[in-house]
Amino acid sequence: MKKYLLVMSALAISFGAMAKLPALSDEAKAKAVEAAAKTAHGNKVADFQLCKSREKVAAHYYKTNGKGKAAPTATPACVDPGAYKPAETTAAAAAAAPAAAAGAKPAAAPAKKG
């Protein structure tokens, strides 16, 4: 019975702690975007490194055990993601694109001659 009361009182106290948190500041949002961009770039680099290592292992296999045969299926080339670009430039470009699209009016169709 004491355990039950202890659990219930802990739940009652925790509900007060789960009050709505304030909204994130612009600086915190920017840091979150930057962290997401770094993580995405890191994943692309890891994929590239994995692709290169697979190609190396396959080349070694076909050289030693494959008796000079080529790979049976063609695989897509590994794409190097390049160096990381800070999100300031990409975020500014991304923010400008929707703003420009929202302010732009649809172009009128050119008049037909004839």
C-alpha positions as CSV (number, residue, x, y, z in Angstrom):
1,M,0.0,0.0,0.0
2,K,2.9,2.4,0.8
3,K,4.4,1.7,-2.7
4,Y,1.1,2.6,-4.3
5,L,0.8,5.9,-2.4
6,L,4.5,6.7,-3.2
7,V,3.9,6.1,-6.9
8,M,0.7,8.1,-6.9
9,S,2.3,11.1,-5.1
10,A,5.3,10.9,-7.5
11,L,2.9,11.1,-10.4
12,A,1.0,14.0,-8.9
13,I,4.3,15.9,-8.4
14,S,5.5,15.1,-11.9
15,F,2.4,16.6,-13.6
16,G,3.3,20.0,-12.2
17,A,6.8,19.6,-13.7
18,M,5.3,18.8,-17.1
19,A,3.9,22.3,-17.5
20,K,4.1,23.8,-21.0
21,L,7.6,25.0,-21.7
22,P,8.1,28.4,-23.3
23,A,8.7,28.6,-27.0
24,L,12.2,28.3,-28.3
25,S,14.1,31.6,-29.0
26,D,15.2,32.4,-32.5
27,E,18.8,31.7,-31.5
28,A,17.9,28.2,-30.1
29,K,16.0,27.5,-33.4
30,A,19.0,28.5,-35.4
31,K,21.3,26.2,-33.3
32,A,18.9,23.3,-33.8
33,V,18.9,23.9,-37.6
34,E,22.7,24.1,-37.6
35,A,22.9,20.9,-35.6
36,A,20.5,19.1,-38.0
37,A,22.5,20.3,-41.0
38,K,25.8,19.1,-39.5
39,T,24.2,15.7,-38.7
40,A,22.9,15.4,-42.2
41,H,26.3,16.2,-43.7
42,G,28.0,13.8,-41.4
43,N,25.6,11.1,-42.6
44,K,26.4,11.9,-46.2
45,V,30.1,11.7,-45.5
46,A,29.6,8.3,-43.7
47,D,27.7,7.0,-46.7
48,F,30.4,8.1,-49.0
49,Q,33.1,6.4,-46.9
50,L,31.1,3.2,-46.7
51,C,30.6,3.3,-50.5
52,K,34.3,3.7,-51.1
53,S,35.2,0.9,-48.7
54,R,32.7,-1.4,-50.4
55,E,34.2,-0.6,-53.8
56,K,37.7,-1.4,-52.4
57,V,36.6,-4.7,-50.9
58,A,34.8,-5.7,-54.1
59,A,37.8,-4.8,-56.3
60,H,40.1,-6.8,-54.0
61,Y,37.7,-9.8,-54.1
62,Y,37.4,-9.8,-57.9
63,K,41.2,-9.4,-58.2
64,T,42.0,-12.3,-55.8
65,N,39.0,-14.7,-55.9
66,G,37.1,-13.6,-58.9
67,K,39.7,-14.9,-61.3
68,G,39.8,-11.5,-63.1
69,K,36.0,-11.3,-63.6
70,A,34.2,-8.0,-63.4
71,A,31.5,-7.3,-61.0
72,P,28.2,-9.0,-62.1
73,T,26.1,-5.9,-61.6
74,A,26.9,-2.2,-62.1
75,T,26.6,-0.1,-59.0
76,P,26.1,3.7,-58.9
77,A,29.2,5.7,-58.4
78,C,30.0,7.1,-54.9
79,V,29.1,10.7,-54.6
80,D,31.5,12.9,-52.5
81,P,29.4,15.3,-50.4
82,G,32.3,17.8,-50.2
83,A,33.1,20.0,-47.3
84,Y,30.5,21.1,-44.8
85,K,29.0,24.5,-45.6
86,P,27.6,26.4,-42.5
87,A,23.9,26.7,-42.4
88,E,24.0,30.5,-42.3
89,T,24.4,30.7,-46.1
90,T,22.0,27.8,-46.8
91,A,19.5,29.0,-44.2
92,A,19.5,32.5,-45.7
93,A,19.0,31.2,-49.2
94,A,16.2,28.8,-47.9
95,A,14.5,31.7,-46.1
96,A,14.7,34.0,-49.1
97,A,13.2,31.5,-51.5
98,P,9.8,31.1,-49.8
99,A,9.6,34.9,-49.2
100,A,10.3,35.6,-52.8
101,A,7.8,33.0,-54.0
102,A,5.1,34.4,-51.7
103,G,5.6,37.9,-53.0
104,A,5.8,37.0,-56.7
105,K,2.7,37.1,-58.8
106,P,2.1,34.4,-61.3
107,A,3.3,35.4,-64.8
108,A,0.7,36.0,-67.4
109,A,0.7,33.9,-70.5
110,P,2.3,35.6,-73.5
111,A,-0.1,36.9,-76.0
112,K,-0.4,34.9,-79.2
113,K,0.4,36.6,-82.5
114,G,-1.7,35.9,-85.4
